[in-house]
């Protein structure tokens, strides 16, 4: 009997989150049926699975009119607070996307 190698995933951005154990995907894919539901649930519980599926909505930058960020009406200038909030949303989106990629890579066996 083959014992699967487990990857312990730790999401430290929130202290309330627990570590998760996900089996490493064998390089030949022989444990795909075990790996798939566990990686989906682990990443789904952390809000990352939509990034894997490609269904996470990318926050849009503000439109620029004469070099000035404006709201969707194309006329109202975005406030500094609105710009900071938008930039924070974009950073959070990119962090989640990179974390999802990292989780996939860290739960796959590296072929040598």
N, C-alpha and C positions, 0 to 999 in steps of 0.2 A: 504494500500500500504506500502510495506517495503522499507525503505530508506537505501541504502547500506552504510556501514561504509567505509570511504575512508582512504587510507594510503597515506601520503604525503612523497614522496621519494626525498631526497636531495642528490645529488652527488657533494660533495664539492671539489673533486680533481681538478676541472676545474671551475674557476669563471664564465665562459661563459655559463655554463649549467644551465638550469632552474629546478625548482622543478616540479615534476610530481605527479599527483593524480591518484592512482590506487585503485579500490574497494578491500576491504579485501575479501578473499575467505571465504565463510561461511563454518563452520565445516561439514555441510551436503552436501556441493558442489552445493547447489541450485542456486548459481549465477555463475556457471562455464562458461556459455556462455557469460556473461558480462566480467568476470575476464580475461579469456584467451587472447582475442585480445588486451586488454589494457596492460596486463603485458608483452606480446610479443613485443608490440610497444614501451613501456617504456624502457624495457631492451635492445631491439634492437637499439634504438636511442642512447644508451650509450655503445654499443659494447659488451654487456654482454650475449645476447641471445644464441650465439654459445656455451658458457660455459654450459648453461642449456641443449642444444641439444646434447652436447658431441662432437661437431664438431670443437671446438677451438683446434688448433695445439699446443701441449706442446713444448716449446723450449727444444732442447736436450742439455745436458751437453757436454763439450768437452771430447773426448776419452782420457784416460790416458795411456801413454806409459812410463813405468818405473817411474810412479808417476808424469809425466810431461804432462800437457794438450797440446794436439796436434790438428791441424785442420783435416778436413775430409780426407786428403790424408794420414793420419797416420804417417807423418814424420815431418811436419813443426810445430814448437813450436808456440803455441798461445801467442800473446803479452799480456802484462798486460792490455792494453786498450781493447783488444778483450775479455779477460776474464771478465773484469768489465762490458762490454756491454752485454755479455751473461748472467751474473748474474742479471743484471738489467732487461733483458727481462724475465727471469724466475720469478723474484720477481713481475713484472707487471702482468704476466700471473696468478700467484697465488693470487694476490690481486683481480683481476677481478673475478676469480673463487669464492673466498670467498665472494666478494660483491654480486655476483649473488645468492649465497646460502642465504646470509643475506636478500636480497630483497624478495626472496620467503618466507622465514620464517617470515619476518615482515609483509607480506601481507596475512598471513593466521591467522584465528582465532584460539586461543589456546583452546583446549577442556579441561575442568576441571572435 
